[in-house]
């Protein structure tokens, strides 16, 4: 049996979404899949995103939206054939968590990915700071990996 490969690509401004990405990757691995964690600023072109069975894209909500860096990343990702691949979106927020919804909607409607019932995953920053969100992040990663 070939091990499924999952890409966890993220943008982080304060380190919280980066922390989420790490815990999500642990959840992916607990489901028996390979997880690669990649900061979106390290992605030079879309070809670096090819070859995965599932994709998790994450960014914090900043001024009620996803970050500008994530928007640029999604333009790069558009060049990759992601149609039909399993996808999920995640991020942290303080007041309103719209950022992951924007990522999720782009993955579902523009890239035509298989988002199924994996709704965008938001964790309030105060919960992450108290380390209560760690298990929830792992559970989200595991659920996505099992779906792949």
OpenMM code with the backbone's topology and positions (N, CA, C; nanometers):
from openmm import Vec3, app, unit

residues = "UNK UNK UNK UNK UNK UNK UNK UNK UNK UNK UNK UNK UNK UNK UNK UNK UNK UNK UNK UNK UNK UNK UNK UNK UNK UNK UNK UNK UNK UNK UNK UNK UNK UNK UNK UNK UNK UNK UNK UNK UNK UNK UNK UNK UNK UNK UNK UNK UNK UNK UNK UNK UNK UNK UNK UNK UNK UNK UNK UNK UNK UNK UNK UNK UNK UNK UNK UNK UNK UNK UNK UNK UNK UNK UNK UNK UNK UNK UNK UNK UNK UNK UNK UNK UNK UNK UNK UNK UNK UNK UNK UNK UNK UNK UNK UNK UNK UNK UNK UNK UNK UNK UNK UNK UNK UNK UNK UNK UNK UNK UNK UNK UNK UNK UNK UNK UNK UNK UNK UNK UNK UNK UNK UNK UNK UNK UNK UNK UNK UNK UNK UNK UNK UNK UNK UNK UNK UNK UNK UNK UNK UNK UNK UNK UNK UNK UNK UNK".split()
positions = [
    Vec3(0.0844, -0.1187, 0.0000),
    Vec3(0.0000, 0.0000, 0.0000),
    Vec3(0.0886, 0.1247, 0.0000),
    Vec3(0.0597, 0.2167, -0.0905),
    Vec3(0.1366, 0.3403, -0.1012),
    Vec3(0.0854, 0.4407, 0.0013),
    Vec3(0.1783, 0.5044, 0.0719),
    Vec3(0.1414, 0.6030, 0.1724),
    Vec3(0.0929, 0.7308, 0.1041),
    Vec3(-0.0222, 0.7808, 0.1450),
    Vec3(-0.0770, 0.9058, 0.0915),
    Vec3(0.0081, 1.0222, 0.1401),
    Vec3(0.0217, 1.1218, 0.0526),
    Vec3(0.1009, 1.2404, 0.0844),
    Vec3(0.0090, 1.3609, 0.0997),
    Vec3(0.0279, 1.4343, 0.2086),
    Vec3(-0.0543, 1.5508, 0.2390),
    Vec3(0.0363, 1.6726, 0.2555),
    Vec3(0.0016, 1.7816, 0.1880),
    Vec3(0.0752, 1.9069, 0.2018),
    Vec3(-0.0006, 1.9991, 0.2960),
    Vec3(0.0693, 2.0491, 0.3974),
    Vec3(0.0153, 2.1477, 0.4905),
    Vec3(0.0933, 2.2767, 0.4650),
    Vec3(0.0329, 2.3687, 0.3910),
    Vec3(0.0990, 2.4950, 0.3551),
    Vec3(0.0314, 2.6081, 0.4327),
    Vec3(0.1122, 2.6956, 0.4919),
    Vec3(0.0548, 2.7964, 0.5808),
    Vec3(0.1263, 2.9312, 0.5695),
    Vec3(0.0547, 3.0339, 0.6130),
    Vec3(0.1092, 3.1670, 0.6351),
    Vec3(0.0847, 3.1970, 0.7825),
    Vec3(0.1777, 3.2636, 0.8465),
    Vec3(0.1621, 3.2937, 0.9881),
    Vec3(0.2232, 3.4296, 1.0178),
    Vec3(0.1543, 3.5078, 1.0961),
    Vec3(0.2040, 3.6409, 1.1302),
    Vec3(0.2590, 3.6458, 1.2726),
    Vec3(0.1981, 3.5685, 1.3619),
    Vec3(0.2398, 3.5719, 1.5025),
    Vec3(0.2911, 3.4371, 1.5518),
    Vec3(0.2893, 3.3362, 1.4654),
    Vec3(0.3333, 3.2034, 1.5042),
    Vec3(0.2199, 3.1095, 1.5407),
    Vec3(0.1005, 3.1608, 1.5575),
    Vec3(-0.0112, 3.0755, 1.5985),
    Vec3(-0.0561, 2.9820, 1.4857),
    Vec3(-0.0678, 3.0344, 1.3638),
    Vec3(-0.1092, 2.9484, 1.2535),
    Vec3(0.0015, 2.8488, 1.2207),
    Vec3(0.1260, 2.8892, 1.2385),
    Vec3(0.2374, 2.7957, 1.2212),
    Vec3(0.2255, 2.6808, 1.3221),
    Vec3(0.1914, 2.7143, 1.4449),
    Vec3(0.1712, 2.6129, 1.5491),
    Vec3(0.0583, 2.5184, 1.5095),
    Vec3(-0.0511, 2.5745, 1.4564),
    Vec3(-0.1621, 2.4923, 1.4105),
    Vec3(-0.1157, 2.3948, 1.3023),
    Vec3(-0.0367, 2.4451, 1.2065),
    Vec3(0.0120, 2.3616, 1.0965),
    Vec3(0.0904, 2.2425, 1.1493),
    Vec3(0.1736, 2.2657, 1.2488),
    Vec3(0.2525, 2.1575, 1.3071),
    Vec3(0.1651, 2.0512, 1.3724),
    Vec3(0.0631, 2.0934, 1.4455),
    Vec3(-0.0269, 1.9975, 1.5109),
    Vec3(-0.1150, 1.9255, 1.4090),
    Vec3(-0.1581, 1.9961, 1.3065),
    Vec3(-0.2368, 1.9329, 1.2005),
    Vec3(-0.1535, 1.8247, 1.1329),
    Vec3(-0.0257, 1.8546, 1.1066),
    Vec3(0.0637, 1.7551, 1.0446),
    Vec3(0.0786, 1.6317, 1.1337),
    Vec3(0.0836, 1.6511, 1.2651),
    Vec3(0.0903, 1.5363, 1.3571),
    Vec3(-0.0348, 1.4492, 1.3428),
    Vec3(-0.1491, 1.5138, 1.3284),
    Vec3(-0.2733, 1.4398, 1.3088),
    Vec3(-0.2729, 1.3620, 1.1785),
    Vec3(-0.2195, 1.4241, 1.0717),
    Vec3(-0.2081, 1.3568, 0.9420),
    Vec3(-0.1220, 1.2322, 0.9564),
    Vec3(-0.0093, 1.2470, 1.0243),
    Vec3(0.0829, 1.1336, 1.0428),
    Vec3(0.0203, 1.0230, 1.1279),
    Vec3(-0.0612, 1.0618, 1.2255),
    Vec3(-0.1255, 0.9610, 1.3115),
    Vec3(-0.2235, 0.8741, 1.2327),
    Vec3(-0.2666, 0.9242, 1.1164),
    Vec3(-0.3574, 0.8477, 1.0303),
    Vec3(-0.2805, 0.7634, 0.9295),
    Vec3(-0.1475, 0.7630, 0.9410),
    Vec3(-0.0656, 0.6800, 0.8532),
    Vec3(-0.0285, 0.7438, 0.7210),
    Vec3(-0.0413, 0.8739, 0.7129),
    Vec3(-0.0052, 0.9460, 0.5904),
    Vec3(0.1239, 1.0250, 0.6124),
    Vec3(0.1890, 1.0570, 0.5026),
    Vec3(0.3073, 1.1429, 0.5065),
    Vec3(0.2597, 1.2875, 0.5039),
    Vec3(0.3165, 1.3718, 0.5889),
    Vec3(0.2797, 1.5131, 0.5937),
    Vec3(0.4020, 1.5995, 0.5675),
    Vec3(0.3888, 1.6922, 0.4762),
    Vec3(0.4941, 1.7911, 0.4529),
    Vec3(0.4386, 1.9264, 0.4931),
    Vec3(0.5092, 1.9956, 0.5808),
    Vec3(0.4692, 2.1283, 0.6259),
    Vec3(0.5556, 2.2298, 0.5518),
    Vec3(0.4906, 2.3293, 0.4912),
    Vec3(0.5618, 2.4257, 0.4086),
    Vec3(0.5076, 2.5671, 0.4333),
    Vec3(0.5970, 2.6586, 0.4601),
    Vec3(0.5586, 2.7985, 0.4733),
    Vec3(0.5353, 2.8530, 0.3327),
    Vec3(0.4234, 2.9214, 0.3092),
    Vec3(0.3898, 2.9625, 0.1729),
    Vec3(0.4913, 3.0613, 0.1148),
    Vec3(0.5619, 3.1338, 0.1983),
    Vec3(0.6625, 3.2285, 0.1476),
    Vec3(0.7814, 3.1549, 0.0858),
    Vec3(0.7957, 3.0253, 0.1147),
    Vec3(0.9041, 2.9463, 0.0567),
    Vec3(0.8682, 2.8875, -0.0796),
    Vec3(0.7413, 2.9006, -0.1208),
    Vec3(0.6962, 2.8452, -0.2478),
    Vec3(0.7257, 2.9454, -0.3596),
    Vec3(0.8131, 2.9051, -0.4506),
    Vec3(0.8520, 2.9951, -0.5604),
    Vec3(0.7560, 2.9869, -0.6786),
    Vec3(0.7077, 2.8653, -0.7103),
    Vec3(0.6086, 2.8502, -0.8173),
    Vec3(0.5206, 2.7287, -0.7890),
    Vec3(0.4117, 2.7201, -0.8646),
    Vec3(0.3120, 2.6158, -0.8418),
    Vec3(0.3633, 2.4745, -0.8542),
    Vec3(0.4698, 2.4539, -0.9307),
    Vec3(0.5197, 2.3167, -0.9507),
    Vec3(0.5627, 2.2510, -0.8194),
    Vec3(0.5981, 2.3310, -0.7206),
    Vec3(0.6375, 2.2776, -0.5898),
    Vec3(0.5188, 2.2173, -0.5139),
    Vec3(0.3981, 2.2421, -0.5635),
    Vec3(0.2770, 2.1944, -0.4967),
    Vec3(0.2224, 2.0670, -0.5596),
    Vec3(0.2870, 2.0183, -0.6622),
    Vec3(0.2368, 1.9010, -0.7330),
    Vec3(0.2724, 1.7715, -0.6599),
    Vec3(0.1901, 1.6694, -0.6814),
    Vec3(0.2228, 1.5360, -0.6328),
    Vec3(0.1662, 1.4968, -0.4984),
    Vec3(0.0717, 1.5708, -0.4472),
    Vec3(0.0122, 1.5379, -0.3179),
    Vec3(-0.1295, 1.4838, -0.3373),
    Vec3(-0.1726, 1.4011, -0.2447),
    Vec3(-0.3068, 1.3443, -0.2485),
    Vec3(-0.4089, 1.4366, -0.1825),
    Vec3(-0.3626, 1.5179, -0.0887),
    Vec3(-0.4509, 1.6098, -0.0171),
    Vec3(-0.3737, 1.7357, 0.0186),
    Vec3(-0.4484, 1.8444, 0.0355),
    Vec3(-0.3892, 1.9752, 0.0611),
    Vec3(-0.4640, 2.0449, 0.1739),
    Vec3(-0.3880, 2.0990, 0.2669),
    Vec3(-0.4418, 2.1828, 0.3736),
    Vec3(-0.3722, 2.3175, 0.3646),
    Vec3(-0.4491, 2.4233, 0.3415),
    Vec3(-0.3930, 2.5579, 0.3319),
    Vec3(-0.4423, 2.6386, 0.4511),
    Vec3(-0.3513, 2.7108, 0.5170),
    Vec3(-0.3901, 2.7857, 0.6352),
    Vec3(-0.3282, 2.9230, 0.6440),
    Vec3(-0.4042, 3.0152, 0.7008),
    Vec3(-0.3573, 3.1518, 0.7253),
    Vec3(-0.4462, 3.2141, 0.8325),
    Vec3(-0.3916, 3.3105, 0.9046),
    Vec3(-0.4742, 3.3792, 1.0036),
    Vec3(-0.5719, 3.4744, 0.9355),
    Vec3(-0.6722, 3.5149, 1.0112),
    Vec3(-0.7622, 3.6205, 0.9653),
    Vec3(-0.6986, 3.7530, 1.0051),
    Vec3(-0.6861, 3.8422, 0.9084),
    Vec3(-0.6229, 3.9723, 0.9308),
    Vec3(-0.7139, 4.0781, 0.8700),
    Vec3(-0.7651, 4.1697, 0.9512),
    Vec3(-0.8627, 4.2694, 0.9065),
    Vec3(-0.9807, 4.2012, 0.8369),
    Vec3(-1.0348, 4.0980, 0.8987),
    Vec3(-1.1524, 4.0231, 0.8545),
    Vec3(-1.1317, 3.9430, 0.7265),
    Vec3(-1.0087, 3.9262, 0.6806),
    Vec3(-0.9801, 3.8523, 0.5580),
    Vec3(-0.8591, 3.7625, 0.5779),
    Vec3(-0.8336, 3.6787, 0.4767),
    Vec3(-0.7091, 3.6045, 0.4769),
    Vec3(-0.5960, 3.7013, 0.4426),
    Vec3(-0.4741, 3.6631, 0.4656),
    Vec3(-0.3606, 3.7521, 0.4419),
    Vec3(-0.3349, 3.7737, 0.2926),
    Vec3(-0.2702, 3.8841, 0.2599),
    Vec3(-0.2314, 3.9119, 0.1217),
    Vec3(-0.1381, 3.8049, 0.0681),
    Vec3(-0.0498, 3.7556, 0.1538),
    Vec3(0.0424, 3.6488, 0.1126),
    Vec3(-0.0331, 3.5227, 0.0733),
    Vec3(-0.1400, 3.4912, 0.1453),
    Vec3(-0.2187, 3.3722, 0.1111),
    Vec3(-0.2896, 3.3936, -0.0221),
    Vec3(-0.3376, 3.5131, -0.0464),
    Vec3(-0.4031, 3.5403, -0.1751),
    Vec3(-0.3042, 3.5200, -0.2900),
    Vec3(-0.1813, 3.5665, -0.2735),
    Vec3(-0.0780, 3.5465, -0.3759),
    Vec3(-0.0462, 3.3976, -0.3921),
    Vec3(-0.0392, 3.3265, -0.2827),
    Vec3(-0.0131, 3.1827, -0.2859),
    Vec3(-0.1234, 3.1094, -0.3618),
    Vec3(-0.2481, 3.1467, -0.3370),
    Vec3(-0.3595, 3.0812, -0.4056),
    Vec3(-0.3517, 3.1039, -0.5569),
    Vec3(-0.2993, 3.2185, -0.5990),
    Vec3(-0.2794, 3.2411, -0.7429),
    Vec3(-0.1747, 3.1444, -0.7983),
    Vec3(-0.0695, 3.1174, -0.7219),
    Vec3(0.0316, 3.0192, -0.7637),
    Vec3(-0.0297, 2.8791, -0.7690),
    Vec3(-0.1083, 2.8472, -0.6674),
    Vec3(-0.1688, 2.7145, -0.6590),
    Vec3(-0.2674, 2.6905, -0.7723),
    Vec3(-0.3208, 2.7974, -0.8261),
    Vec3(-0.4180, 2.7853, -0.9356),
    Vec3(-0.3572, 2.7183, -1.0587),
    Vec3(-0.2254, 2.7271, -1.0730),
    Vec3(-0.1587, 2.6680, -1.1893),
    Vec3(-0.1434, 2.5158, -1.1777),
    Vec3(-0.1705, 2.4613, -1.0612),
    Vec3(-0.1578, 2.3172, -1.0372),
    Vec3(-0.2952, 2.2521, -1.0556),
    Vec3(-0.2971, 2.1341, -1.1089),
    Vec3(-0.4245, 2.0629, -1.1279),
    Vec3(-0.4672, 2.0027, -0.9943),
    Vec3(-0.5487, 2.0768, -0.9219),
    Vec3(-0.5949, 2.0329, -0.7907),
    Vec3(-0.7374, 1.9776, -0.7955),
    Vec3(-0.8009, 1.9855, -0.9087),
    Vec3(-0.9396, 1.9406, -0.9219),
    Vec3(-0.9541, 1.7957, -0.8747),
    Vec3(-1.0523, 1.7751, -0.7871),
    Vec3(-1.0807, 1.6418, -0.7360),
    Vec3(-0.9945, 1.5983, -0.6182),
    Vec3(-0.8872, 1.6724, -0.5894),
    Vec3(-0.8026, 1.6385, -0.4740),
    Vec3(-0.8748, 1.6766, -0.3448),
    Vec3(-0.8412, 1.6085, -0.2379),
    Vec3(-0.8991, 1.6377, -0.1076),
    Vec3(-0.8370, 1.7655, -0.0531),
    Vec3(-0.9201, 1.8507, 0.0067),
    Vec3(-0.8688, 1.9766, 0.0594),
    Vec3(-0.9320, 2.0171, 0.1905),
    Vec3(-0.8606, 2.1035, 0.2611),
    Vec3(-0.9082, 2.1614, 0.3854),
    Vec3(-0.8411, 2.2954, 0.4067),
    Vec3(-0.9013, 2.3790, 0.4914),
    Vec3(-0.8475, 2.5122, 0.5188),
    Vec3(-0.8532, 2.5380, 0.6689),
    Vec3(-0.7543, 2.6120, 0.7190),
    Vec3(-0.7482, 2.6372, 0.8627),
    Vec3(-0.6871, 2.7739, 0.8905),
    Vec3(-0.7034, 2.8206, 1.0133),
    Vec3(-0.6418, 2.9463, 1.0538),
    Vec3(-0.6817, 2.9878, 1.1935),
    Vec3(-0.6116, 3.0882, 1.2424),
    Vec3(-0.6392, 3.1422, 1.3747),
    Vec3(-0.6991, 3.2819, 1.3595),
    Vec3(-0.7630, 3.3273, 1.4658),
    Vec3(-0.8271, 3.4588, 1.4612),
    Vec3(-0.8428, 3.5136, 1.6026),
    Vec3(-0.8720, 3.6446, 1.6113),
    Vec3(-0.9000, 3.7050, 1.7408),
    Vec3(-1.0477, 3.7414, 1.7539),
    Vec3(-1.1065, 3.8031, 1.6504),
    Vec3(-1.2450, 3.8499, 1.6589),
    Vec3(-1.3373, 3.7754, 1.5621),
    Vec3(-1.3042, 3.7842, 1.4345),
    Vec3(-1.3873, 3.7242, 1.3293),
    Vec3(-1.2976, 3.6363, 1.2441),
    Vec3(-1.3339, 3.5096, 1.2284),
    Vec3(-1.2485, 3.4152, 1.1580),
    Vec3(-1.2846, 3.3928, 1.0126),
    Vec3(-1.2876, 3.4969, 0.9320),
    Vec3(-1.3265, 3.4839, 0.7911),
    Vec3(-1.2163, 3.4293, 0.7010),
    Vec3(-1.0902, 3.4398, 0.7404),
    Vec3(-0.9783, 3.4020, 0.6548),
    Vec3(-0.9860, 3.2596, 0.6025),
    Vec3(-1.0004, 3.1593, 0.6878),
    Vec3(-1.0086, 3.0220, 0.6394),
    Vec3(-1.1287, 2.9972, 0.5474),
    Vec3(-1.2382, 3.0680, 0.5674),
    Vec3(-1.3551, 3.0530, 0.4804),
    Vec3(-1.3202, 3.0975, 0.3379),
    Vec3(-1.2451, 3.2056, 0.3243),
    Vec3(-1.2035, 3.2529, 0.1915),
    Vec3(-1.1148, 3.1488, 0.1236),
    Vec3(-1.0211, 3.0936, 0.1979),
    Vec3(-0.9321, 2.9899, 0.1436),
    Vec3(-1.0147, 2.8684, 0.1021),
    Vec3(-1.1023, 2.8240, 0.1907),
    Vec3(-1.1871, 2.7075, 0.1666),
    Vec3(-1.2717, 2.7264, 0.0404),
    Vec3(-1.3367, 2.8419, 0.0306),
    Vec3(-1.4230, 2.8694, -0.0848),
    Vec3(-1.3435, 2.8709, -0.2149),
    Vec3(-1.2226, 2.9235, -0.2113),
    Vec3(-1.1367, 2.9238, -0.3302),
    Vec3(-1.1013, 2.7809, -0.3690),
    Vec3(-1.0655, 2.7001, -0.2710),
    Vec3(-1.0305, 2.5610, -0.2987),
    Vec3(-1.1504, 2.4850, -0.3566),
    Vec3(-1.2678, 2.5105, -0.3029),
    Vec3(-1.3866, 2.4381, -0.3466),
    Vec3(-1.4391, 2.4874, -0.4817),
    Vec3(-1.4528, 2.6170, -0.4982),
    Vec3(-1.5215, 2.6704, -0.6160),
    Vec3(-1.4293, 2.7071, -0.7317),
    Vec3(-1.3082, 2.7522, -0.7035),
    Vec3(-1.2148, 2.7886, -0.8105),
    Vec3(-1.1319, 2.6672, -0.8516),
    Vec3(-1.0730, 2.5996, -0.7532),
    Vec3(-0.9872, 2.4837, -0.7829),
    Vec3(-1.0692, 2.3561, -0.8037),
    Vec3(-1.1960, 2.3565, -0.7614),
    Vec3(-1.2857, 2.2418, -0.7723),
    Vec3(-1.2307, 2.1175, -0.6994),
    Vec3(-1.1834, 2.1445, -0.5791),
    Vec3(-1.1296, 2.0370, -0.4962),
    Vec3(-1.2430, 1.9673, -0.4212),
    Vec3(-1.2162, 1.8494, -0.3721),
    Vec3(-1.3119, 1.7715, -0.2955),
    Vec3(-1.3022, 1.8134, -0.1489),
    Vec3(-1.3865, 1.9066, -0.1106),
    Vec3(-1.3840, 1.9570, 0.0260),
    Vec3(-1.4792, 1.8790, 0.1166),
    Vec3(-1.5762, 1.8134, 0.0561),
    Vec3(-1.6688, 1.7294, 0.1313),
    Vec3(-1.7240, 1.7978, 0.2538),
    Vec3(-1.7124, 1.7329, 0.3657),
    Vec3(-1.7660, 1.7869, 0.4913),
    Vec3(-1.6556, 1.8423, 0.5813),
    Vec3(-1.5434, 1.8820, 0.5205),
    Vec3(-1.4280, 1.9277, 0.6001),
    Vec3(-1.4314, 2.0772, 0.6289),
    Vec3(-1.5430, 2.1378, 0.6499),
    Vec3(-1.5549, 2.2816, 0.6753),
    Vec3(-1.4242, 2.3495, 0.7158),
    Vec3(-1.4125, 2.4796, 0.6915),
    Vec3(-1.2906, 2.5484, 0.7349),
    Vec3(-1.2757, 2.5377, 0.8866),
    Vec3(-1.1519, 2.5268, 0.9295),
    Vec3(-1.1212, 2.5051, 1.0697),
    Vec3(-1.0585, 2.6312, 1.1273),
    Vec3(-1.1266, 2.6918, 1.2237),
    Vec3(-1.0810, 2.8131, 1.2904),
    Vec3(-1.0553, 2.7847, 1.4371),
    Vec3(-0.9480, 2.8423, 1.4898),
    Vec3(-0.9240, 2.8337, 1.6338),
    Vec3(-0.8937, 2.9739, 1.6844),
    Vec3(-0.9664, 3.0157, 1.7849),
    Vec3(-0.9447, 3.1463, 1.8447),
    Vec3(-0.8062, 3.1504, 1.9088),
    Vec3(-0.7354, 3.2602, 1.8912),
    Vec3(-0.5972, 3.2711, 1.9387),
    Vec3(-0.5826, 3.2443, 2.0881),
    Vec3(-0.6807, 3.2851, 2.1670),
    Vec3(-0.6720, 3.2626, 2.3113),
    Vec3(-0.6707, 3.1133, 2.3433),
    Vec3(-0.7413, 3.0334, 2.2643),
    Vec3(-0.7433, 2.8886, 2.2864),
    Vec3(-0.6082, 2.8285, 2.2486),
    Vec3(-0.5498, 2.8776, 2.1387),
    Vec3(-0.4170, 2.8294, 2.0999),
    Vec3(-0.3123, 2.8667, 2.2036),
    Vec3(-0.3225, 2.9879, 2.2540),
    Vec3(-0.2260, 3.0329, 2.3541),
    Vec3(-0.2329, 2.9486, 2.4809),
    Vec3(-0.3513, 2.8986, 2.5123),
    Vec3(-0.3689, 2.8154, 2.6310),
    Vec3(-0.3424, 2.6680, 2.5994),
    Vec3(-0.3028, 2.6392, 2.4775),
    Vec3(-0.2721, 2.5048, 2.4291),
    Vec3(-0.3920, 2.4097, 2.4327),
    Vec3(-0.5131, 2.4651, 2.4393),
    Vec3(-0.6328, 2.3821, 2.4358),
    Vec3(-0.6669, 2.3395, 2.2935),
    Vec3(-0.6163, 2.4130, 2.1951),
    Vec3(-0.6496, 2.3846, 2.0565),
    Vec3(-0.5624, 2.2789, 1.9917),
    Vec3(-0.4576, 2.2339, 2.0609),
    Vec3(-0.3640, 2.1374, 2.0028),
    Vec3(-0.4337, 2.0099, 1.9554),
    Vec3(-0.5167, 1.9521, 2.0408),
    Vec3(-0.5838, 1.8264, 2.0055),
    Vec3(-0.6838, 1.8475, 1.8928),
    Vec3(-0.7530, 1.9600, 1.8945),
    Vec3(-0.8487, 1.9887, 1.7874),
    Vec3(-0.7766, 1.9978, 1.6527),
    Vec3(-0.6576, 2.0563, 1.6516),
    Vec3(-0.5776, 2.0649, 1.5293),
    Vec3(-0.5374, 1.9251, 1.4822),
    Vec3(-0.4922, 1.8424, 1.5741),
    Vec3(-0.4531, 1.7048, 1.5403),
    Vec3(-0.5722, 1.6275, 1.4839),
    Vec3(-0.6894, 1.6471, 1.5450),
    Vec3(-0.8098, 1.5777, 1.4991),
    Vec3(-0.8478, 1.6207, 1.3573),
    Vec3(-0.8326, 1.7496, 1.3277),
    Vec3(-0.8648, 1.7994, 1.1932),
    Vec3(-0.7699, 1.7371, 1.0904),
    Vec3(-0.6418, 1.7340, 1.1216),
    Vec3(-0.5440, 1.6731, 1.0317),
    Vec3(-0.5706, 1.5256, 1.0097),
    Vec3(-0.6040, 1.4553, 1.1159),
    Vec3(-0.6323, 1.3121, 1.1055),
    Vec3(-0.7566, 1.2877, 1.0200),
    Vec3(-0.8604, 1.3678, 1.0401),
    Vec3(-0.9848, 1.3507, 0.9637),
    Vec3(-0.9593, 1.3743, 0.8143),
    Vec3(-0.8807, 1.4764, 0.7828),
    Vec3(-0.8522, 1.5024, 0.6419),
    Vec3(-0.7708, 1.3885, 0.5819),
    Vec3(-0.6722, 1.3398, 0.6537),
    Vec3(-0.5878, 1.2303, 0.6043),
    Vec3(-0.6710, 1.1053, 0.5797),
    Vec3(-0.7649, 1.0771, 0.6685),
    Vec3(-0.8498, 0.9599, 0.6493),
    Vec3(-0.9404, 0.9751, 0.5283),
    Vec3(-0.9763, 1.0972, 0.4973),
    Vec3(-1.0601, 1.1262, 0.3809),
    Vec3(-0.9820, 1.1093, 0.2516),
    Vec3(-0.8517, 1.1389, 0.2567),
    Vec3(-0.7664, 1.1267, 0.1370),
    Vec3(-0.7600, 0.9825, 0.0997),
] * unit.nanometer
topology = app.Topology()
chain = topology.addChain("A")
for resn in residues:
    res = topology.addResidue(resn, chain)
    for name in ("N", "CA", "C"):
        topology.addAtom(name, app.Element.getBySymbol(name[0]), res)
